[in-house]
Amino acid sequence: MEVEIDPGYAGDLPAREAWSALAADPSSQLVDVRTAAEWAFVGIPDLSAAGRDVRLVEWQSFPSGTANPDFAEKAGRILHEAGAGLDTPILFLCRSGGRSRAAAIAMTKARWTRAYNIIGGFEGDLDDERHRGGRNGWKSSGLPWLQT
């Protein structure tokens, strides 16, 4: 008998499922937890077709990698200002799914009941040549994104 272990958050979604969830539920929110440098130099998801904006809240600071001690408070405030409640679906995104998983767990501990991690993140896992962007994730799934 296989026992399912509670991951400490609502679960994982591949990028295409995350996009479908965002498109289907106008109350759902996307929070990109990468660093400001990543947003500026790599790009961000473009949610204009879904009629909303991505929320940007760093999980860690660049270049130190120091964890943001106020993450849950700041993300919660930004989400409440966007009209989200504790039962709103919140989808978290990072480069490849590690920081966003930690963010989903932190927000679940802060009583957000539908915090999801987008597996593969924005750039995806490394391929055989140790490059990102071709194996999985937001960009390789052909989902909308932009650079500034």
N, C-alpha and C positions, 0 to 999 in steps of 0.2 A: 504494500500500500504506500503510495506516494503522498507525502504531507506537503501541502502548499504553505510556504513561509510568507508572512505578511512583510512586504518590503518597507513598510513605514510611510507609505504614500499611496496615492490612488492607482499608480501603475505606470507602465511604459507605453509609449505610442511611437511607431515609426513616423517619419516626417509626413508622408502622404496622408496617413490617418489623422495626424495633428492638423494638417491643412483642412481636411474634410470636417473635422470637429469645429474648427474656427469658423469655417464658412457656414456650417449648419446652425450654430448657436451664437446669435449676435451678442450675447452677454459674456461669452468666453473671452479669455485674455491670453496673450502671449507675452511672456517675460523673458528677455534675453539677458542672461547673467554673465556674459563674457565681459572683458575689460573694455574701457573706452578706446584703447589702442586697437583692439580687435574690431570694434564697431567701425572705427575710422578707416582702417587699412584693409580689412577683409570684407566688410559689408554687413548689412542687416537684412532680415526678412522684410519684404514689402507686403504689408497687409491692406493696401489701398483697395484692392479688388474685393476684400471682405468688409470694407467700410470702417476700418479702425487702424489704430497705430500700435506698433510694438512698444512695450514698456521696457526701458533699459535700466537695469539695476545691477551693479557689479557685485559678484559673489566674492571676488578677490581683487585686490588692487594691483596695478601694474606700475613699476616693474618688480616690486617687492614680493608679490604673491601673498601678501598678508590678507587673511580672511576679513571680510567686512563684518564687524561685530554688530552693526545695526541693520543687517540685511533684512531680516523678517519685519522689523518695524518700518523701514523705509519702503520695502515692497508692499507691505500691507497698506500704508498710507497712499501710495501711488495707485494701487488697485481700488481702494475705496473711493478715491477722487475720480476714478474712471467709471464708477458705478457698480463695481463688483462687491459681492457679499461673500461671506465665509463659505457658502455652498456653490459659488460660481466656479465653473471649470477654469483652472489656471494651468497653462502649459508652459513649462520651463525649458529653455534652450541654452546650450553652451556650444563649445567647439565640437565635442564628440559624445557628450552625454554624462560625463562624470560630475562636473560642477552642477549641472542642472538637476541631477539626481539628488545631490546633497541639498540643493535649494528646495526641491519638492518635499524632502523629508523635514527640513527646517520649517517650511510653511505649514505642513501637516501638524507639527508640534505646536505651531502658533494658532491652531484650530481651523485652518483652511482645509475643508474636507475633500476637495476634489483637485488636489495638486498632482499634476502629471509630469513625467520626464519624457522629453523627446529623445529617443535613442538614436544614435548616429549624429545628433546635434546639427550644427550648421554646416560643418565641413566634412563630417564623417570619419570613419576609421581609416587607418593607414592601409594602403594597398601593398602589393608585393614589392613595389619600388620605394616604399616608405613615403608616399605622397597622399595627401588628403584631397577630397573633392570628387573622387570617382567611384568609390565603393558604396557609400550610403550617405544619409544625411539630407538636409534641406536642399543644398545646392545641386547635388548629383541627382536628386529626385525631380529636378526641373521646376522647382517651386519658385515663386517670384522673390527677387531680392534686389538690392541696390547698393551702390557705393556712393560715398559723398566725397 
